Amino acid sequence: MARWRDGWGELVVGDEDDGGGAGLRVPLEIAASYRARTRGLLGRDSVDGALLLSPAGSVHTFRMRMPIDVAYLDRRLRVIAVRTMRPGRLGLPRLRSRHVLEAAAGAMEGWGLRVGVRVEVRISSPSAGT
């Protein structure tokens, strides 16, 4: 599995293999460094698209200003759990979780993101190929 760097990309939910055509594309912020993962969505009033925390097995919503959807992903980017968390909560660690997606509360249901769905991460990089 690839290791990502902090940056931007696209989250693709579903694909031709799932029978859904090309898949839904969602703007994605990637938090791969310790500092970026620790900061996460803290202090924000909203999120445009989703935030990927990698590696991560659990999250918390202390000092957050909004409820969020949280999807736990295994090493193959398959969703193993989806939860909506209000501010001030501690999420339970998921043993098989390697990555966590965060988005505005209610967004993931609209994207069709549920247990068993596999997602794809596409990197937007000015230095492609590195």
C-alpha positions in Angstrom: 0.0 0.0 0.0 1.3 3.4 -0.9 2.2 6.0 1.7 0.8 9.4 1.0 2.1 12.8 1.8 0.2 15.8 3.0 -1.7 17.4 0.1 -4.7 17.2 -2.0 -6.4 14.7 -4.2 -9.7 13.1 -5.1 -11.7 10.4 -3.3 -13.4 8.1 -5.8 -16.4 6.2 -4.3 -17.4 3.2 -6.4 -16.2 2.4 -9.9 -17.0 0.2 -12.9 -16.4 -2.9 -10.8 -19.2 -1.9 -8.5 -21.6 -1.3 -11.4 -21.8 2.4 -10.7 -20.0 3.7 -13.8 -17.0 6.0 -13.2 -17.7 6.6 -9.5 -18.4 9.7 -7.5 -15.5 12.1 -7.1 -15.1 14.1 -3.9 -12.4 16.7 -3.2 -9.9 15.2 -0.7 -7.4 16.7 1.7 -4.7 14.2 2.8 -3.2 14.4 6.3 -0.3 11.9 6.4 2.2 13.7 8.6 1.9 13.5 12.4 1.3 17.2 12.6 -1.4 17.3 9.9 -3.2 14.2 11.4 -3.1 15.8 14.9 -4.6 19.0 13.5 -7.2 17.3 11.4 -10.5 19.3 11.3 -9.8 21.1 14.6 -10.9 24.7 14.5 -12.7 24.5 11.2 -16.3 25.4 10.7 -16.8 23.2 7.6 -15.0 20.8 5.3 -15.1 20.8 1.6 -15.2 17.2 0.6 -13.3 14.8 2.8 -10.1 14.6 4.9 -8.0 11.4 4.9 -6.0 10.6 8.0 -3.3 8.1 7.2 -2.2 6.0 9.1 -5.0 6.1 11.6 -7.1 3.6 13.6 -9.3 6.0 15.6 -10.3 9.6 16.0 -11.7 12.1 18.5 -13.9 15.2 18.1 -12.6 17.1 21.1 -12.5 20.9 20.3 -14.4 20.4 17.1 -17.1 22.8 16.1 -19.3 20.5 14.1 -20.5 16.9 13.9 -18.7 14.8 11.4 -19.0 11.5 9.5 -16.1 9.1 10.1 -15.3 6.1 7.9 -12.7 3.6 9.0 -10.8 2.0 6.1 -8.8 -1.2 6.0 -5.4 -1.5 4.2 -7.2 -2.1 0.8 -9.3 1.1 1.3 -12.5 -0.9 2.0 -14.9 0.7 4.5 -15.1 -1.3 7.7 -17.3 1.1 9.7 -19.1 4.4 9.3 -20.1 6.6 12.3 -21.4 10.1 12.8 -19.7 11.8 15.8 -20.8 14.9 17.6 -18.1 17.3 19.0 -16.5 16.1 22.3 -16.5 12.4 21.5 -13.8 9.7 21.5 -14.1 7.2 18.7 -13.5 3.5 19.4 -10.3 2.1 17.8 -10.9 -0.3 15.0 -8.4 -3.1 14.9 -8.3 -3.5 11.1 -8.4 0.2 10.4 -5.4 1.7 8.6 -6.9 5.0 7.4 -9.8 7.2 8.5 -12.0 9.5 6.3 -13.7 12.5 7.9 -16.4 14.6 6.3 -19.3 16.8 7.2 -22.1 14.9 9.0 -24.5 13.4 6.5 -22.1 13.6 3.5 -21.0 10.0 3.4 -24.6 8.7 3.2 -25.1 11.0 0.2 -21.9 9.6 -1.4 -23.1 6.0 -0.9 -20.2 5.3 1.4 -21.1 2.3 3.6 -19.5 -0.8 5.0 -18.0 -3.0 2.2 -17.6 -0.2 -0.3 -14.0 0.3 -1.6 -12.7 3.8 -2.3 -9.8 5.0 -4.4 -7.5 7.9 -3.6 -6.2 9.9 -6.5 -3.4 12.3 -5.8 -3.3 15.9 -7.2 0.4 16.7 -7.4 2.3 19.5 -9.2 5.3 17.1 -9.2 3.6 14.0 -10.7 5.8 10.9 -10.8 7.6 11.6 -7.6 
